Amino acid sequence: MKTQYLALLLSFIASLQAIAADIPQALTLKTPATWKVEYKGDKGMQFYTVTRKDGDQALLMFSRSPVSGNVNQIPEQIKQLAEGFLVEAGKHEQIKLKSKEYRIEKIEGDDFSGSFVVFSIEGGFTQAMFMIGDEEGIWNGQFTGTPERWVEAVTILKSLKKKG
């Protein structure tokens, strides 16, 4: 279930990244000692993957949006992502949502702010999609894991800083 959804979302993100311009690594982030960060910056792609070191299934990934935008557009874009996810989840029997209801919440860090939407999936998983940004652009991503790990992931996202 989780693998199929991730493959679908990753293919969407990869197609968007193919049109982005080359940009050097732009972020620094703080993670608890139990998490590790991988960065891939190739052919215009800036892609961060943050996972647990202990083999926990939690997965946080985000990338710079290739589409110009600013933080004022995030709430509407998150709503569109949420509605799109509901449509796609309904097409896959492996993704069993506890409810079609979702909540959109704000995320505020020192350098970046934005919004996220959270879905509860049967089996104790949380699926979150988020967009954060500043006056220079937007970063978008997703999280899959337990609700407890999502709390840790939000802390990581709040720690994002511009590099340099």
Steps between C-alpha positions, in 0.01 A plus 500: 500500500752757615745399229248545220392840623859613541585382149206700362597815689871463423433470128295821517775684690769366267313626195477847654868497593606424145412856395676681786819703450831402661511636855764424765393351832309776672400364841638387829287313748525361847394146566489294816787253527260221399439651153729532197487734201583424138525773238493456125570801282537398141376653175298769672356272765527582869359203685530427872416163653490472879464156658550333834834332562344210691310356204169658600281543190456878542579691183518878461585637157488843351629696204504850362193566292590561136192720468536862607288597794490654840370413844168674436410230247572208731160461674314464168765268356488278809124475468541394137760239603264365765209471259725337240627251756144402589426430135818295451461311829150403393645330192731272702359226719831478688456850642224486758431837653344505844297796381475727199513791739829681536638800676719775364731660752768766497866437556722786619877482512759773538574526126209318336127482550219318327229240542453127514216254465483175692311180418462199728549167327388167640783309662617791712659712227488870437534649155587869494564734211647843558624816339729748669667804365623854527520799267740309273296189431316194617610156612252214486505150633338219684531280804394140555529335840341488840334801662783514756762520225299773327537713814879452471487579126320830566780595740752424226307713250486789745880482526559563128735788438640660189855388444763767526 
